[in-house]
């Protein structure tokens, strides 16, 4: 099974915002990324707009031809965006407003909101709902109870241990993925996946539905160029 590649374009916006103006032009680069073979575009709009701005989210929605994945913490602002755009996929993350990047997945202790009604309201719009979680069976059971379409495994711990103890930690990801897939939930993955650690992860979880990669891919493109970088990632996901 080929795993889909969704390219997170936040870091392109970060580069643009560092100087002001519109260079690099994120809309034109979204078009190029899709033309180079990416299966989707991911954005994570934060309230401080330090990378993707609210305007970007709407502008990208008008040009994206592949699957549009909007991820974020399900507050009122975020849910208004989802209601307006109705993207193909919505990924719910437990980010606090001040974090630099998504540094963990949902845990049961986070679920002190009526997230079930939030998930149902998003699904009524026609969007698939993915829950960004720590790799645990209990969170898969939660996803099952709340009728989530997909889960996205937080792979920060895997990436941190890769090259040393990946054979030990990968078993947790395999067992959780198999349990999810057996129960009809598709499995995504993301966070710190790169050209060094992606292939082993994909081979370990062959039925992986999608990975979302931004920071590493944009860094690699400074060396290989954007088109060649995307094709390198796609090659590892076959």
N, C-alpha and C positions, 0 to 999 in steps of 0.2 A: 504493500500500500504506500503510495506517495503521500508524504506529509506536506500540508500546505504551508507556505511562508507568507506571513503577514508582516510587512515592514512598518515599524513604528517610526514616524517622521518627526517626533518631538525634537530630536537633536538638530535637525535641519533648522527648525524654528529657533532653537537656542542660538545657533550661529548667526542667523539673520538678526535676532534681537540684540546681539552683542554690539552691533554697529548701527542699528536702526536702518530705516529704509526697507527695501524689498529684495535684497541680495544676500543669500540665494532666494530665488523665487520658489516658494514651497508648492504652489499650484503646478508650475511647470515640471518640478521634480517629481511630484506625485504621478503625473502623466508618464514621465520617463520610467519611473520605478515599475509601473504597471506594464509598460511596453517591454521591459527587460525580463518579464516573466513572473513577477511577484503575484501571489494569489489574493492579496488583500492589503489594505492600508489601515494602520492602527494610529489613533491619537489618544492622548490622555490630557484633557484640558483641566488645568488646576486654577484655583481662584485667583492666584497672583499673576497668572498669564506670563510666567517666566519663560515659557517656550511656546507651546501652541496657544493662540489666543482664541477667544470666543468667535471672532470673525473668521479665523482660519477654519474652525470646525465647520461652519456653515459654507464657506467657500469651497472647501474640499468636497463636501457632500454633493456639490453641483457638477463635479468633474469626475469623481471616482467611478470606475466601470467595474471594478472587482468588488469583493466584499469589504464593506466599511465597518470597522470595529472601533467603537468608542468605549473607552474604559475610564472608570473613575469611582469615587465614593458617592453612594446614592443619596446625596442631599437634594434639596429643592432645586437648586440651580442646575445640577446635573440632570435631574429627571425632566426638567423643562426642555433641555437640549434634546434629550432622547425623544420626548414627545413631539418635538418639531421635526426632527430629521428621520426618525424611524430607521436607524441603520440595520444592516443585516445581522450584526452581532453587538451585544452590549456586555461588557465584562465588568463585573462589580468587584471593586477592590476596597480593602479596609484602611486606606491611607488617611492619616491625619493631614491637615492642610500644610503643615510645616516640614514634612519629610522631603528629602532631596529626590528620592525615587521610591518606588514600591519595594519595601524591604522585608515583607512577609505576606503570607496569605491569611485569609480568615481563619479564626479559631472559634470554637464554640463560645468562649467567653466574650467574644465581640458581639454576639448576636442579641443585643439588647434593644433592637428596634423591630418594627413590624416588617421584617425583610420579606416575609412570604407575600404580603400584599403588594410590595414593590415589584417583586419578581413577576407576579401574576399580571400586574398592570403593564409591565414592559412586554410580556408575551402577547398580550391582547393587541399590541401595536403591530405584531408580526415579526418582531425581532427575536433572534435566538439569545438566550441568556446564559452567560458563562460566569461561573463563580471562581475567583482567584483564591486558591486555598493552600493551606499547608497539606502535605501528603499524608493523610490519615483516613482510615476506614470510617471513623466517626463522622468526618466531614462529607464523605461520600453518602453516608446514610442521611445526613442533613439535606444534601442536594436532592436525593431521591424523594424525601418527604415533601420538599418544596418545589418539585417538578422542574428542576433546572435542566436545561438541554445539554450543557457542557460544563466541565470544570477545567480550570487552568492551573496546573501544578506550579507552585512557586519553586523554581530550580536554583535559587541562590545558594542553598546548602550544598547541592550537588556540584555546582560550579566551584565553590570554595574548596571542596575536597578533591576535585578532579586532579589526577596526576599523583595522588597519594592513596586515598581510600575510596575511590569511586566504586570499586567492586563491592564494598560494604554498604554504602548508602544507596546504591542503585536498586537493591532488592526492595527497599521500601517503596520506591517509585513504581517498580514493576508490579508489586502486589496490589497497590492502590489502583493503578491503571487497569489491571485485569479485572478487579472487582467492579470498577466503574463501567467498563465496557460490557461486562457480563450482565449488568443491570440496565443497559441501554443508554448510558451517558457517554458522550464523546469526550475525548481527553485532549486538551491543549496543554502547552507548557511555555514558560517564559521566565526570564530574569537571568542575566549574565550568561546566556548561551552564546557560544562563539564558534569560530572555525576550528578551535582546538578540542572542544568538549562536545560538540553537537553530534558528531557521527556515532560515538559510543552510546549516547543517550537514545538516538534514533534506532540503532540496532537492538538496543535492550527493550525498547517499546515500539515494535514494528507497526502497530496499528495507531500510532499517534496521529491525531487529526490535524493539528496545526501548531506551529510555533510562532510566537510574536517576538521579533528581534529588532532592536533599534540602535542602542549605543554602540555595541560591538560592530554591527554592520556598517554604520556610518564611519567609525574609526578605521575599519578595514578598507573602506572605499578611498581613504586618503592615500593608501598604498597601491591598491589594485585598480582603482577607478570604480565607479558605481555599478556599471553594467557587469563587469567581470566579477565583482564581489557578490552581486545577487546570484549570478550563475553558479558561483562556488557554493553558496549556501543551498541553492536548489539541487545541486548535484549530490550533496550529502543527505538530502531529504528524500531521495528517490527510494 
